Amino acid sequence: MGGRATSAEEYAGLVDQVIGELQDMLDATSFDYEDVESSTDYIEVLLKEVREMRATMADGSYQFGRYDLPFMRIVKTRNDDDLPFIRLFYDINRTHREGLDTGG
């Protein structure tokens, strides 16, 4: 994609995709007992915060805003090695800050 979502459905899909990716990472780290404590803390926080955001989208209380989403404080300290799908977070945040890309 590489930018803002063009519809509410696409935006929700991006959030759902991030939730799935984070859950997969969390599931994978549960088998790597050497790094479990250090590697899952930020993933668990991200997953919690993205799920909370998704819940507001589902119940209709979500609001676009001018400021970064709360989870960006964590995302901005990470890279592609930590979060191979990091671009999705930036796309979600950009859509949050600038609204849907309706071509206008």
C-alpha positions in Angstrom: 0.0 0.0 0.0 2.5 2.7 1.1 0.3 5.5 2.4 -3.1 6.2 3.7 -6.1 3.9 3.6 -8.7 4.9 1.0 -11.8 3.5 2.9 -12.9 2.7 6.4 -12.8 -1.0 5.4 -9.3 -0.8 4.2 -8.2 1.1 7.3 -9.8 -1.6 9.6 -8.1 -4.2 7.4 -4.7 -2.7 8.1 -5.4 -2.7 11.8 -6.5 -6.3 11.6 -3.4 -7.2 9.7 -1.2 -5.7 12.3 -3.0 -7.5 15.0 -2.5 -10.8 13.2 1.2 -10.1 12.6 1.7 -9.2 16.3 -0.1 -12.3 17.5 2.0 -14.4 15.1 5.2 -12.9 16.5 4.0 -13.4 20.1 3.1 -17.1 19.3 6.5 -17.6 17.7 8.4 -16.2 20.6 6.7 -18.5 23.0 8.8 -21.3 21.5 12.1 -19.3 21.9 12.6 -19.7 25.6 16.0 -17.9 25.7 14.6 -14.5 24.5 11.0 -14.7 25.8 11.1 -12.1 28.5 13.1 -9.5 26.6 11.4 -9.9 23.2 7.8 -10.1 24.0 7.2 -7.1 26.3 6.9 -4.5 23.6 4.9 -6.9 21.3 2.4 -7.5 24.1 2.0 -3.7 24.7 1.6 -3.1 21.0 -0.9 -5.9 20.6 -3.0 -4.5 23.6 -3.0 -1.0 22.3 -3.8 -1.9 18.7 -6.6 -4.2 19.9 -8.0 -1.3 22.0 -7.9 0.9 18.9 -9.7 -1.7 16.8 -12.4 -2.0 19.5 -13.1 1.7 19.2 -13.4 1.3 15.4 -15.8 -1.6 15.9 -18.0 0.3 18.4 -18.0 3.5 16.4 -16.2 5.6 19.0 -12.9 5.9 17.0 -11.9 9.4 16.0 -9.2 10.5 13.6 -6.7 12.9 15.2 -3.8 15.3 14.6 -1.4 13.5 16.9 0.4 10.2 16.6 -1.4 7.1 17.9 -0.1 6.1 21.3 1.6 2.9 20.1 3.9 5.0 17.9 6.0 5.8 20.9 7.1 2.1 20.8 7.1 1.7 17.0 9.5 4.7 16.5 12.1 2.9 18.7 12.0 -0.2 16.5 13.1 -1.2 13.1 12.4 -3.7 10.3 14.4 -6.4 12.2 12.1 -6.0 15.2 8.9 -5.5 13.3 9.1 -6.8 9.7 5.7 -5.2 9.0 6.6 -1.8 10.6 5.5 0.1 7.5 1.9 -0.9 8.3 2.1 1.0 11.6 3.3 4.1 9.8 0.5 3.7 7.2 -2.1 3.4 10.1 -0.7 6.4 11.9 -0.6 8.5 8.7 -4.2 7.6 8.0 -5.1 8.4 11.6 -3.5 11.8 11.4 -4.5 12.8 7.9 -7.7 10.9 7.4 -8.7 8.6 4.6 -7.2 9.1 1.2 -10.3 9.8 -0.8 -8.4 11.3 -3.7 -9.6 14.8 -3.0 
